[in-house]
Amino acid sequence: MNLKKLRKARNLSQEELAELGEFHRTYVSQLERCVTNISIDGLERLANALSVDIRELLKPID
């Protein structure tokens, strides 16, 4: 949920975020739907692509 919220707050499509993080677009979709898991390295790439600290992706949803 945090991934989708942060992505939308930055007006990025799944495809744009995937490109920034060097992922396939379908992988970003799977992450947002909690269909697959991500490695710590991948989490770091997503955080960098979104310009946030990794903790922002991991914090409990409000």
LOVEXPA-818096 format. One record per atom (N, C-alpha, C): residue in one letter; atom name; z, x, y. Coordinates in nm, 2 decimals, decimal comma, padded with zeros to 4 digits. Layout:
N
(atom 'A'; 'CA'; (Z; X; Y))
...
end
This chain:
62
(atom 'M'; 'N'; (00,00; 00,08; -00,12))
(atom 'M'; 'CA'; (00,00; 00,00; 00,00))
(atom 'M'; 'C'; (00,00; 00,09; 00,13))
(atom 'N'; 'N'; (00,08; 00,20; 00,12))
(atom 'N'; 'CA'; (00,08; 00,28; 00,24))
(atom 'N'; 'C'; (-00,06; 00,34; 00,27))
(atom 'L'; 'N'; (-00,13; 00,38; 00,16))
(atom 'L'; 'CA'; (-00,26; 00,44; 00,18))
(atom 'L'; 'C'; (-00,35; 00,34; 00,25))
(atom 'K'; 'N'; (-00,36; 00,22; 00,21))
(atom 'K'; 'CA'; (-00,45; 00,12; 00,27))
(atom 'K'; 'C'; (-00,40; 00,09; 00,41))
(atom 'K'; 'N'; (-00,27; 00,08; 00,44))
(atom 'K'; 'CA'; (-00,22; 00,06; 00,57))
(atom 'K'; 'C'; (-00,26; 00,17; 00,67))
(atom 'L'; 'N'; (-00,24; 00,29; 00,62))
(atom 'L'; 'CA'; (-00,27; 00,41; 00,71))
(atom 'L'; 'C'; (-00,42; 00,42; 00,73))
(atom 'R'; 'N'; (-00,50; 00,39; 00,63))
(atom 'R'; 'CA'; (-00,64; 00,40; 00,64))
(atom 'R'; 'C'; (-00,70; 00,30; 00,74))
(atom 'K'; 'N'; (-00,65; 00,18; 00,73))
(atom 'K'; 'CA'; (-00,69; 00,07; 00,82))
(atom 'K'; 'C'; (-00,64; 00,10; 00,96))
(atom 'A'; 'N'; (-00,53; 00,15; 00,98))
(atom 'A'; 'CA'; (-00,47; 00,19; 01,11))
(atom 'A'; 'C'; (-00,56; 00,29; 01,18))
(atom 'R'; 'N'; (-00,63; 00,37; 01,11))
(atom 'R'; 'CA'; (-00,72; 00,47; 01,16))
(atom 'R'; 'C'; (-00,87; 00,42; 01,16))
(atom 'N'; 'N'; (-00,89; 00,29; 01,13))
(atom 'N'; 'CA'; (-01,02; 00,23; 01,13))
(atom 'N'; 'C'; (-01,12; 00,31; 01,04))
(atom 'L'; 'N'; (-01,07; 00,35; 00,93))
(atom 'L'; 'CA'; (-01,15; 00,42; 00,83))
(atom 'L'; 'C'; (-01,19; 00,33; 00,72))
(atom 'S'; 'N'; (-01,31; 00,34; 00,67))
(atom 'S'; 'CA'; (-01,35; 00,27; 00,55))
(atom 'S'; 'C'; (-01,30; 00,36; 00,43))
(atom 'Q'; 'N'; (-01,31; 00,30; 00,31))
(atom 'Q'; 'CA'; (-01,27; 00,37; 00,19))
(atom 'Q'; 'C'; (-01,37; 00,49; 00,18))
(atom 'E'; 'N'; (-01,49; 00,47; 00,20))
(atom 'E'; 'CA'; (-01,59; 00,57; 00,19))
(atom 'E'; 'C'; (-01,57; 00,68; 00,29))
(atom 'E'; 'N'; (-01,53; 00,65; 00,41))
(atom 'E'; 'CA'; (-01,50; 00,75; 00,51))
(atom 'E'; 'C'; (-01,38; 00,84; 00,47))
(atom 'L'; 'N'; (-01,28; 00,77; 00,43))
(atom 'L'; 'CA'; (-01,16; 00,84; 00,38))
(atom 'L'; 'C'; (-01,19; 00,93; 00,26))
(atom 'A'; 'N'; (-01,27; 00,88; 00,17))
(atom 'A'; 'CA'; (-01,31; 00,96; 00,05))
(atom 'A'; 'C'; (-01,38; 01,08; 00,10))
(atom 'E'; 'N'; (-01,47; 01,07; 00,19))
(atom 'E'; 'CA'; (-01,54; 01,18; 00,24))
(atom 'E'; 'C'; (-01,45; 01,29; 00,30))
(atom 'L'; 'N'; (-01,36; 01,24; 00,39))
(atom 'L'; 'CA'; (-01,27; 01,33; 00,45))
(atom 'L'; 'C'; (-01,18; 01,41; 00,35))
(atom 'G'; 'N'; (-01,14; 01,34; 00,25))
(atom 'G'; 'CA'; (-01,05; 01,39; 00,15))
(atom 'G'; 'C'; (-01,12; 01,46; 00,03))
(atom 'E'; 'N'; (-01,26; 01,45; 00,03))
(atom 'E'; 'CA'; (-01,34; 01,51; -00,07))
(atom 'E'; 'C'; (-01,31; 01,44; -00,21))
(atom 'F'; 'N'; (-01,31; 01,30; -00,20))
(atom 'F'; 'CA'; (-01,29; 01,22; -00,32))
(atom 'F'; 'C'; (-01,42; 01,13; -00,34))
(atom 'H'; 'N'; (-01,43; 01,07; -00,45))
(atom 'H'; 'CA'; (-01,53; 00,97; -00,47))
(atom 'H'; 'C'; (-01,47; 00,84; -00,41))
(atom 'R'; 'N'; (-01,56; 00,76; -00,35))
(atom 'R'; 'CA'; (-01,51; 00,63; -00,29))
(atom 'R'; 'C'; (-01,44; 00,54; -00,39))
(atom 'T'; 'N'; (-01,49; 00,53; -00,51))
(atom 'T'; 'CA'; (-01,43; 00,45; -00,61))
(atom 'T'; 'C'; (-01,29; 00,49; -00,64))
(atom 'Y'; 'N'; (-01,26; 00,62; -00,63))
(atom 'Y'; 'CA'; (-01,13; 00,67; -00,66))
(atom 'Y'; 'C'; (-01,03; 00,63; -00,55))
(atom 'V'; 'N'; (-01,07; 00,62; -00,42))
(atom 'V'; 'CA'; (-00,98; 00,57; -00,32))
(atom 'V'; 'C'; (-00,96; 00,42; -00,34))
(atom 'S'; 'N'; (-01,06; 00,35; -00,38))
(atom 'S'; 'CA'; (-01,04; 00,21; -00,42))
(atom 'S'; 'C'; (-00,93; 00,19; -00,53))
(atom 'Q'; 'N'; (-00,95; 00,27; -00,63))
(atom 'Q'; 'CA'; (-00,85; 00,27; -00,74))
(atom 'Q'; 'C'; (-00,71; 00,30; -00,70))
(atom 'L'; 'N'; (-00,70; 00,40; -00,61))
(atom 'L'; 'CA'; (-00,56; 00,44; -00,56))
(atom 'L'; 'C'; (-00,50; 00,32; -00,49))
(atom 'E'; 'N'; (-00,58; 00,26; -00,40))
(atom 'E'; 'CA'; (-00,53; 00,15; -00,32))
(atom 'E'; 'C'; (-00,49; 00,03; -00,41))
(atom 'R'; 'N'; (-00,56; 00,01; -00,52))
(atom 'R'; 'CA'; (-00,52; -00,10; -00,61))
(atom 'R'; 'C'; (-00,42; -00,06; -00,72))
(atom 'C'; 'N'; (-00,37; 00,06; -00,71))
(atom 'C'; 'CA'; (-00,27; 00,12; -00,81))
(atom 'C'; 'C'; (-00,33; 00,11; -00,95))
(atom 'V'; 'N'; (-00,45; 00,14; -00,96))
(atom 'V'; 'CA'; (-00,52; 00,15; -01,10))
(atom 'V'; 'C'; (-00,51; 00,29; -01,16))
(atom 'T'; 'N'; (-00,50; 00,39; -01,07))
(atom 'T'; 'CA'; (-00,49; 00,52; -01,12))
(atom 'T'; 'C'; (-00,38; 00,60; -01,04))
(atom 'N'; 'N'; (-00,35; 00,71; -01,10))
(atom 'N'; 'CA'; (-00,25; 00,80; -01,03))
(atom 'N'; 'C'; (-00,32; 00,91; -00,96))
(atom 'I'; 'N'; (-00,24; 00,98; -00,87))
(atom 'I'; 'CA'; (-00,30; 01,09; -00,80))
(atom 'I'; 'C'; (-00,21; 01,22; -00,82))
(atom 'S'; 'N'; (-00,27; 01,33; -00,82))
(atom 'S'; 'CA'; (-00,20; 01,46; -00,83))
(atom 'S'; 'C'; (-00,13; 01,49; -00,69))
(atom 'I'; 'N'; (-00,04; 01,58; -00,70))
(atom 'I'; 'CA'; (00,02; 01,63; -00,57))
(atom 'I'; 'C'; (-00,09; 01,69; -00,48))
(atom 'D'; 'N'; (-00,18; 01,77; -00,54))
(atom 'D'; 'CA'; (-00,28; 01,83; -00,46))
(atom 'D'; 'C'; (-00,37; 01,72; -00,39))
(atom 'G'; 'N'; (-00,40; 01,62; -00,47))
(atom 'G'; 'CA'; (-00,48; 01,51; -00,41))
(atom 'G'; 'C'; (-00,41; 01,43; -00,31))
(atom 'L'; 'N'; (-00,28; 01,42; -00,33))
(atom 'L'; 'CA'; (-00,19; 01,35; -00,22))
(atom 'L'; 'C'; (-00,20; 01,43; -00,09))
(atom 'E'; 'N'; (-00,19; 01,56; -00,11))
(atom 'E'; 'CA'; (-00,20; 01,65; 00,01))
(atom 'E'; 'C'; (-00,33; 01,64; 00,08))
(atom 'R'; 'N'; (-00,44; 01,63; 00,00))
(atom 'R'; 'CA'; (-00,57; 01,61; 00,06))
(atom 'R'; 'C'; (-00,58; 01,48; 00,14))
(atom 'L'; 'N'; (-00,53; 01,37; 00,08))
(atom 'L'; 'CA'; (-00,53; 01,24; 00,15))
(atom 'L'; 'C'; (-00,44; 01,25; 00,28))
(atom 'A'; 'N'; (-00,33; 01,31; 00,27))
(atom 'A'; 'CA'; (-00,24; 01,32; 00,39))
(atom 'A'; 'C'; (-00,31; 01,40; 00,50))
(atom 'N'; 'N'; (-00,38; 01,50; 00,46))
(atom 'N'; 'CA'; (-00,45; 01,58; 00,56))
(atom 'N'; 'C'; (-00,57; 01,50; 00,62))
(atom 'A'; 'N'; (-00,64; 01,43; 00,54))
(atom 'A'; 'CA'; (-00,75; 01,35; 00,58))
(atom 'A'; 'C'; (-00,70; 01,24; 00,68))
(atom 'L'; 'N'; (-00,58; 01,19; 00,66))
(atom 'L'; 'CA'; (-00,52; 01,08; 00,75))
(atom 'L'; 'C'; (-00,44; 01,14; 00,86))
(atom 'S'; 'N'; (-00,42; 01,27; 00,86))
(atom 'S'; 'CA'; (-00,34; 01,34; 00,96))
(atom 'S'; 'C'; (-00,20; 01,29; 00,96))
(atom 'V'; 'N'; (-00,14; 01,28; 00,84))
(atom 'V'; 'CA'; (00,00; 01,24; 00,83))
(atom 'V'; 'C'; (00,07; 01,33; 00,74))
(atom 'D'; 'N'; (00,20; 01,33; 00,74))
(atom 'D'; 'CA'; (00,28; 01,40; 00,64))
(atom 'D'; 'C'; (00,28; 01,33; 00,51))
(atom 'I'; 'N'; (00,28; 01,40; 00,40))
(atom 'I'; 'CA'; (00,28; 01,34; 00,27))
(atom 'I'; 'C'; (00,39; 01,23; 00,26))
(atom 'R'; 'N'; (00,50; 01,25; 00,32))
(atom 'R'; 'CA'; (00,61; 01,15; 00,31))
(atom 'R'; 'C'; (00,57; 01,02; 00,36))
(atom 'E'; 'N'; (00,47; 01,01; 00,45))
(atom 'E'; 'CA'; (00,43; 00,88; 00,50))
(atom 'E'; 'C'; (00,35; 00,80; 00,39))
(atom 'L'; 'N'; (00,29; 00,87; 00,30))
(atom 'L'; 'CA'; (00,22; 00,81; 00,19))
(atom 'L'; 'C'; (00,32; 00,76; 00,08))
(atom 'L'; 'N'; (00,44; 00,83; 00,07))
(atom 'L'; 'CA'; (00,53; 00,81; -00,03))
(atom 'L'; 'C'; (00,65; 00,72; 00,00))
(atom 'K'; 'N'; (00,67; 00,69; 00,13))
(atom 'K'; 'CA'; (00,78; 00,62; 00,17))
(atom 'K'; 'C'; (00,78; 00,47; 00,13))
(atom 'P'; 'N'; (00,90; 00,41; 00,11))
(atom 'P'; 'CA'; (00,90; 00,27; 00,06))
(atom 'P'; 'C'; (00,83; 00,18; 00,16))
(atom 'I'; 'N'; (00,77; 00,08; 00,11))
(atom 'I'; 'CA'; (00,69; -00,02; 00,19))
(atom 'I'; 'C'; (00,79; -00,11; 00,26))
(atom 'D'; 'N'; (00,77; -00,13; 00,39))
(atom 'D'; 'CA'; (00,86; -00,22; 00,47))
(atom 'D'; 'C'; (00,83; -00,36; 00,44))
end
